[in-house]
């Protein structure tokens, strides 16, 4: 896959270099009586930040009216309905680097609204990936890449070690490859009470999981002329991984309907051996008040595919301002507040991956000072993954449209309605029409 398609997040220098000093931002402006209408992503990882909104309201005199708080797939559909109906009568919306290119010019260029000294605190490549057609249409809140969480006790159990090596011919240890994940998932599974693995199974979530497996196995979504090529041998190998686990009952029967909260809550329930998941779940997993695996969680970098590359689908959650916003200054103040140093520290303490360079440094130092070994090592693991493994999907307007013809076919193969090759061939034909109609070839 070319650099253009991969959009690789080569962050090593940015994340380990000495960062800019943090400038305290205390003056958020004055907007007494103003009501800022917003639409936000909801879910367990995202809620702690919203508890700070009252601080911005108290400082500015404005009130925030949250019109929606939904998962990103539902929010995306709602925003498209607003576009179609001409009802973009709100100011701030949650966004994502994977979703932003499809929205045209509904969002304002933040280069004209956010102070340069504020933008200087962000990792430059994250701002680059937040830019569409030369316009900074979103301010990155936190970044995403997945690594493998696992129940430590399962891998340390001597009976498991003996039985696994007898059956598979190599020692039981946290997996280095996805072939090993498949073996171990099948070994640990004891349905319907316990499963070796799980995965998201619908919407762009499963498209992304397939995409990163495809890349790790040496394949590509498109060739250099933007012709879809995901129905290659590497594509079939990638999809077959999910099919095999589903057929073996090594994953819960409901995975075709899973999205992100389902996998996070599933691993926290103690009924899953291994979970490929986002950093934002790490504090939940290790919280005894919520999680049955607290104190028994290990995390390693995502395993490698047959192409020798680790999976590393990545991007940034973000906030945008609509072009039709009736008070862009207030909206810009709100975005600056939500992504401030202090608020990124709030999110980093929950395991979310910051977009400000200084927060990486300070969050790790804070964890180490508190002897919070788990959080410090988890942050370092994700830092390494962001630096060396992470790549975005193609940052094109058609990504979600292509995803919407691909993921139902992935589902069909997983549940056995089509073979992997049949599913990918059918999706490739539909995706090729989309790309041709868009003028790529």
C-alpha positions as CSV (number, residue, x, y, z in Angstrom):
1,X,0.0,0.0,0.0
2,X,1.3,3.4,-0.9
3,X,2.1,6.2,1.6
4,X,-0.9,8.1,0.2
5,X,-3.3,5.3,1.0
6,X,-1.8,4.4,4.3
7,X,-1.6,7.9,5.7
8,X,0.9,6.4,8.2
9,X,1.1,8.1,11.6
10,X,4.9,8.3,11.9
11,X,4.7,9.9,15.3
12,X,7.9,8.6,17.0
13,X,9.8,11.9,16.8
14,X,6.7,13.9,17.8
15,X,5.8,11.8,20.8
16,X,9.2,11.5,22.3
17,X,10.8,14.9,21.6
18,X,10.7,17.6,24.2
19,X,7.3,19.3,23.7
20,X,6.4,22.9,23.8
21,X,5.7,24.5,27.2
22,X,2.1,24.4,28.3
23,X,0.5,27.8,28.2
24,X,-2.3,28.1,30.8
25,X,-5.6,29.1,29.2
26,X,-7.9,30.7,31.7
27,X,-9.8,33.3,29.7
28,X,-12.4,31.5,27.6
29,X,-14.2,34.7,26.7
30,X,-17.6,36.0,27.8
31,X,-20.9,34.9,26.2
32,X,-23.6,35.6,28.8
33,X,-27.0,34.1,27.9
34,X,-25.7,32.4,24.8
35,X,-26.9,28.8,24.2
36,X,-24.3,26.7,22.3
37,X,-26.0,23.8,20.6
38,X,-23.8,20.7,20.2
39,X,-23.9,17.1,19.0
40,X,-21.5,14.8,20.8
41,X,-20.3,11.2,20.6
42,X,-21.4,9.2,23.6
43,X,-20.2,6.0,25.3
44,X,-18.1,4.9,28.3
45,X,-14.8,6.3,27.0
46,X,-16.1,9.7,26.2
47,X,-18.3,10.7,29.2
48,X,-15.6,11.8,31.8
49,X,-14.7,14.9,29.6
50,X,-18.2,16.1,29.5
51,X,-18.3,16.5,33.3
52,X,-16.0,19.5,32.8
53,X,-18.4,21.4,30.5
54,X,-19.9,23.1,33.6
55,X,-16.5,24.8,34.1
56,X,-16.7,26.4,30.6
57,X,-20.3,27.5,31.2
58,X,-19.3,29.1,34.6
59,X,-16.4,30.9,33.0
60,X,-18.2,32.2,30.0
61,X,-21.8,32.7,31.1
62,X,-22.9,30.5,28.2
63,X,-25.0,27.3,28.3
64,X,-24.3,24.2,26.4
65,X,-27.3,22.4,25.0
66,X,-26.4,18.8,24.1
67,X,-28.8,17.8,21.3
68,X,-27.4,14.3,20.8
69,X,-25.0,12.0,22.6
70,X,-24.7,8.8,20.4
71,X,-22.2,6.4,19.2
72,X,-20.3,7.7,16.2
73,X,-22.2,5.5,13.6
74,X,-25.6,6.8,14.8
75,X,-24.3,10.3,15.0
76,X,-22.9,10.1,11.5
77,X,-26.3,9.0,10.2
78,X,-28.0,11.9,12.1
79,X,-25.6,14.5,10.7
80,X,-26.2,13.2,7.2
81,X,-30.0,13.5,7.8
82,X,-29.4,17.1,9.0
83,X,-27.5,17.9,5.8
84,X,-30.2,16.4,3.6
85,X,-32.9,18.2,5.5
86,X,-31.1,21.5,5.7
87,X,-31.2,21.6,9.5
88,X,-27.6,22.2,10.5
89,X,-28.8,24.6,13.1
90,X,-26.2,23.6,15.7
91,X,-22.6,24.8,16.2
92,X,-20.3,22.0,17.4
93,X,-20.2,18.3,16.5
94,X,-18.0,15.4,17.3
95,X,-16.1,14.3,14.3
96,X,-13.3,11.8,13.3
97,X,-10.5,11.8,10.8
98,X,-12.1,8.8,9.1
99,X,-15.5,10.5,8.8
100,X,-14.5,14.1,8.1
101,X,-13.7,13.9,4.3
102,X,-17.2,12.9,3.4
103,X,-18.9,16.0,4.9
104,X,-17.9,18.5,2.2
105,X,-17.7,22.1,3.4
106,X,-20.3,22.0,6.3
107,X,-17.5,22.6,8.8
108,X,-15.5,25.8,9.2
109,X,-11.7,26.1,8.7
110,X,-10.3,26.2,12.3
111,X,-7.1,27.9,11.1
112,X,-9.2,31.0,11.0
113,X,-10.9,30.5,14.4
114,X,-8.4,28.8,16.8
115,X,-5.4,30.8,18.0
116,X,-2.0,29.8,16.5
117,X,-0.5,29.3,19.9
118,X,-3.2,26.8,20.7
119,X,-2.6,24.8,17.5
120,X,1.1,24.8,18.2
121,X,0.6,22.5,21.2
122,X,-0.8,19.7,19.1
123,X,1.3,17.0,17.4
124,X,1.7,18.4,13.9
125,X,0.8,15.2,12.0
126,X,-2.5,14.9,13.9
127,X,-3.4,18.4,12.7
128,X,-2.3,17.3,9.2
129,X,-4.7,14.3,9.4
130,X,-7.4,16.6,10.6
131,X,-7.1,18.7,7.4
132,X,-9.3,18.2,4.4
133,X,-8.6,20.0,1.1
134,X,-6.3,22.4,2.9
135,X,-8.8,23.3,5.6
136,X,-8.4,22.3,9.3
137,X,-12.0,21.1,9.8
138,X,-11.6,19.4,13.2
139,X,-9.6,19.9,16.3
140,X,-8.2,16.4,17.5
141,X,-9.5,15.4,20.9
142,X,-7.7,12.1,21.3
143,X,-6.2,9.5,19.0
144,X,-6.9,5.8,18.6
145,X,-5.0,2.7,17.9
146,X,-5.7,-0.7,19.3
147,X,-3.5,-3.1,21.2
148,X,-4.2,-6.5,22.6
149,X,-5.5,-6.8,26.2
150,X,-5.5,-10.3,27.8
151,X,-6.2,-12.0,31.0
152,X,-2.8,-12.6,32.5
153,X,-3.8,-15.6,34.7
154,X,-4.8,-17.7,31.7
155,X,-1.3,-17.4,30.3
156,X,0.4,-18.1,33.6
157,X,-1.7,-21.2,34.5
158,X,0.6,-24.2,34.3
159,X,-2.1,-26.6,33.3
160,X,-3.0,-24.3,30.4
161,X,0.7,-24.1,29.3
162,X,1.0,-27.9,29.3
163,X,-2.3,-28.5,27.4
164,X,-1.7,-25.8,24.9
165,X,1.8,-26.8,23.9
166,X,0.7,-30.5,23.6
167,X,-2.1,-29.5,21.2
168,X,-0.4,-26.7,19.2
169,X,3.3,-27.5,19.4
170,X,4.6,-24.2,20.7
171,X,4.6,-22.5,24.2
172,X,1.6,-20.6,25.4
173,X,2.6,-16.9,25.8
174,X,0.9,-13.6,24.8
175,X,0.6,-13.9,21.0
176,X,3.0,-12.3,18.6
177,X,1.0,-13.1,15.4
178,X,-2.7,-13.3,14.5
179,X,-2.3,-17.0,13.6
180,X,-1.4,-17.5,17.3
181,X,-4.4,-15.4,18.4
182,X,-6.6,-17.8,16.4
183,X,-5.0,-20.8,18.0
184,X,-5.3,-19.4,21.5
185,X,-8.8,-18.1,21.1
186,X,-10.0,-21.6,20.1
187,X,-8.0,-23.1,23.0
188,X,-9.5,-20.9,25.7
189,X,-13.0,-20.9,24.4
190,X,-15.7,-22.7,26.4
191,X,-19.0,-21.5,25.0
192,X,-21.5,-20.3,26.1
193,X,-19.7,-19.2,29.3
194,X,-16.3,-18.2,28.1
195,X,-14.7,-17.1,24.7
196,X,-11.2,-16.7,23.5
197,X,-11.7,-13.6,21.5
198,X,-14.3,-11.1,20.2
199,X,-14.6,-8.5,17.5
200,X,-16.9,-5.7,16.3
201,X,-19.1,-6.9,13.5
202,X,-21.0,-4.1,11.9
203,X,-20.7,-0.6,10.4
204,X,-17.3,1.0,9.8
205,X,-16.1,-0.8,12.9
206,X,-15.8,-4.1,11.1
207,X,-14.6,-2.5,7.9
208,X,-11.7,-1.0,9.9
209,X,-10.9,-4.3,11.6
210,X,-10.8,-6.0,8.2
211,X,-8.8,-3.2,6.7
212,X,-6.0,-3.3,9.3
213,X,-5.8,-7.1,9.1
214,X,-5.6,-6.7,5.3
215,X,-2.7,-4.3,5.6
216,X,-1.0,-6.6,8.2
217,X,-1.3,-9.5,5.8
218,X,0.3,-7.6,3.0
219,X,-2.8,-6.4,1.1
220,X,-4.3,-3.1,0.2
221,X,-7.8,-1.6,-0.1
222,X,-6.9,0.1,-3.4
223,X,-4.2,0.2,-5.9
224,X,-2.4,3.3,-7.0
225,X,-5.2,4.2,-9.4
226,X,-7.9,3.8,-6.6
227,X,-9.2,0.6,-8.0
228,X,-10.5,-1.5,-5.0
229,X,-8.2,-4.5,-4.5
230,X,-9.4,-5.9,-1.2
231,X,-10.7,-9.1,-2.8
232,X,-7.1,-10.3,-3.1
233,X,-5.7,-13.4,-1.5
234,X,-4.6,-11.3,1.4
235,X,-8.2,-10.1,1.7
236,X,-9.6,-13.6,1.7
237,X,-7.0,-14.6,4.4
238,X,-8.0,-11.6,6.5
239,X,-11.8,-12.2,6.3
240,X,-11.3,-15.9,6.9
241,X,-9.7,-15.1,10.3
242,X,-13.1,-13.8,11.5
243,X,-15.0,-16.5,9.8
244,X,-12.9,-19.3,11.4
245,X,-13.3,-17.9,14.9
246,X,-17.1,-17.5,14.5
247,X,-17.5,-21.0,13.1
248,X,-15.4,-22.4,16.0
249,X,-17.6,-20.6,18.5
250,X,-14.4,-19.0,19.8
251,X,-16.2,-15.7,19.8
252,X,-19.7,-14.8,21.2
253,X,-22.6,-15.5,18.8
254,X,-23.6,-11.9,18.9
255,X,-20.4,-10.4,17.4
256,X,-22.0,-9.5,14.0
257,X,-24.0,-6.9,15.9
258,X,-21.1,-5.7,18.2
259,X,-19.7,-2.2,18.2
260,X,-17.2,-0.6,20.5
261,X,-19.1,-0.6,23.8
262,X,-20.0,-4.2,23.3
263,X,-16.3,-5.4,23.1
264,X,-15.1,-3.2,25.9
265,X,-17.9,-4.2,28.3
266,X,-17.5,-7.8,27.2
267,X,-13.8,-8.0,28.2
268,X,-14.6,-6.2,31.4
269,X,-17.2,-8.9,32.2
270,X,-14.4,-11.5,32.5
271,X,-15.9,-13.8,29.8
272,X,-13.2,-13.0,27.1
273,X,-9.6,-14.1,27.1
274,X,-8.2,-11.6,24.6
275,X,-9.5,-8.3,23.3
276,X,-8.1,-6.0,20.6
277,X,-9.3,-2.6,21.9
278,X,-8.6,1.1,22.3
279,X,-6.5,2.7,25.0
280,X,-9.5,4.5,26.5
281,X,-10.8,1.2,27.9
282,X,-7.7,0.5,29.9
283,X,-8.7,2.3,33.1
284,X,-12.1,0.7,33.0
285,X,-10.6,-2.8,32.6
286,X,-8.4,-2.3,35.6
287,X,-11.1,-0.7,37.8
288,X,-12.4,-3.3,40.4
289,X,-15.6,-1.3,40.8
290,X,-16.6,-2.0,37.1
291,X,-14.4,-4.8,35.8
292,X,-14.1,-8.4,36.7
293,X,-10.6,-8.6,35.2
294,X,-9.2,-5.8,37.3
295,X,-5.7,-6.7,38.5
296,X,-5.5,-9.4,35.9
297,X,-5.0,-7.4,32.7
298,X,-2.0,-7.5,30.5
299,X,-1.5,-5.4,27.3
300,X,0.9,-5.9,24.4
301,X,1.2,-4.3,21.0
302,X,-1.1,-5.6,18.4
303,X,0.0,-8.9,16.8
304,X,1.5,-9.2,13.3
305,X,-0.2,-10.5,10.2
306,X,1.3,-12.8,7.6
307,X,2.9,-9.8,5.9
308,X,5.0,-9.2,9.0
309,X,3.2,-5.9,9.9
310,X,1.2,-5.3,13.0
311,X,-2.4,-4.2,12.8
312,X,-2.7,-0.5,13.5
313,X,-5.8,1.1,12.1
314,X,-5.7,4.6,13.6
315,X,-7.2,8.1,13.6
316,X,-8.3,10.9,15.9
317,X,-11.6,11.7,17.5
318,X,-12.2,15.4,17.1
319,X,-14.6,18.4,17.4
320,X,-15.8,20.6,14.5
321,X,-17.7,23.9,14.1
322,X,-20.4,24.2,11.5
323,X,-20.1,26.9,8.9
324,X,-23.6,28.1,9.8
325,X,-22.8,28.5,13.5
326,X,-24.3,31.7,14.8
327,X,-21.4,32.4,17.3
328,X,-18.2,30.9,16.0
329,X,-16.1,32.7,18.7
330,X,-18.0,30.9,21.4
331,X,-17.8,27.6,19.5
332,X,-14.0,28.1,19.1
333,X,-13.6,28.8,22.8
334,X,-15.5,25.6,23.6
335,X,-13.3,23.5,21.3
336,X,-10.2,25.0,22.8
337,X,-11.5,24.3,26.3
338,X,-12.4,20.7,25.5
339,X,-9.0,19.9,24.0
340,X,-7.0,22.0,26.5
341,X,-3.9,20.6,28.3
342,X,-5.9,20.1,31.5
343,X,-8.7,18.3,29.7
344,X,-6.4,16.1,27.7
345,X,-4.8,15.1,31.0
346,X,-8.3,14.2,32.3
347,X,-8.7,11.9,29.2
348,X,-5.1,10.5,29.4
349,X,-5.7,9.5,33.0
350,X,-8.5,7.3,31.6
351,X,-6.1,5.8,29.0
352,X,-7.2,7.9,26.0
353,X,-4.3,8.8,23.7
354,X,-3.6,12.5,23.7
355,X,-3.1,14.7,20.7
356,X,-0.9,17.3,22.6
357,X,2.7,16.3,22.7
358,X,3.3,17.5,26.3
359,X,0.4,15.4,27.7
360,X,2.2,12.1,26.6
361,X,5.2,13.1,28.7
362,X,3.3,14.4,31.7
363,X,0.7,11.6,31.9
364,X,3.4,8.9,31.9
365,X,5.4,10.8,34.5
366,X,2.2,11.2,36.7
367,X,1.5,7.5,36.5
368,X,5.1,6.6,37.4
369,X,5.1,9.0,40.3
370,X,1.9,7.4,41.7
371,X,3.4,3.9,41.3
372,X,0.6,3.2,38.9
373,X,2.6,0.6,36.9
374,X,-0.3,-0.7,34.9
375,X,-1.3,2.7,33.5
376,X,2.3,3.8,32.9
377,X,3.1,0.6,31.0
378,X,-0.1,0.8,29.1
379,X,0.6,4.3,28.0
380,X,4.1,3.4,26.9
381,X,2.7,0.4,24.9
382,X,0.3,2.6,23.1
383,X,2.9,5.3,22.6
384,X,5.1,2.7,20.8
385,X,2.1,1.5,18.8
386,X,1.2,5.0,17.7
387,X,4.9,5.7,16.8
388,X,5.6,2.5,14.9
389,X,2.4,0.7,13.9
390,X,-0.4,3.2,13.3
391,X,-1.9,4.1,10.0
392,X,-5.1,5.8,8.9
393,X,-7.6,4.5,6.4
394,X,-7.6,6.3,3.0
395,X,-8.5,9.9,3.9
396,X,-11.0,10.3,1.0
397,X,-14.6,11.4,0.9
398,X,-15.7,7.9,-0.4
399,X,-14.2,5.9,2.5
400,X,-17.5,5.6,4.4
401,X,-19.5,5.0,1.2
402,X,-17.1,2.2,0.3
403,X,-17.3,0.9,3.9
404,X,-21.1,0.8,3.6
405,X,-21.0,-1.6,0.7
406,X,-18.2,-3.7,2.3
407,X,-19.3,-4.3,5.8
408,X,-22.6,-6.1,5.0
409,X,-20.7,-8.5,2.9
410,X,-18.1,-9.1,5.6
411,X,-21.1,-9.9,7.9
412,X,-22.5,-12.2,5.3
413,X,-19.3,-14.2,5.2
414,X,-18.9,-14.3,9.0
415,X,-22.3,-15.9,9.5
416,X,-21.9,-18.3,6.6
417,X,-24.2,-16.8,3.9
418,X,-21.3,-16.3,1.5
419,X,-17.7,-17.6,1.2
420,X,-15.0,-15.0,2.0
421,X,-14.1,-14.8,-1.7
422,X,-17.8,-14.4,-2.8
423,X,-18.3,-11.7,-0.3
424,X,-15.2,-9.7,-1.2
425,X,-15.8,-10.1,-4.9
426,X,-19.4,-8.7,-4.5
427,X,-18.2,-5.8,-2.4
428,X,-15.3,-5.0,-4.8
429,X,-17.7,-4.7,-7.7
430,X,-19.9,-2.2,-5.8
431,X,-16.9,-0.3,-4.5
432,X,-15.4,-0.1,-8.0
433,X,-18.6,1.6,-9.2
434,X,-18.4,4.1,-6.3
435,X,-14.8,5.0,-7.2
436,X,-15.5,5.3,-10.9
437,X,-18.6,7.4,-10.3
438,X,-16.4,9.7,-8.1
439,X,-14.0,10.2,-11.0
440,X,-11.0,8.3,-9.7
441,X,-10.6,6.0,-12.7
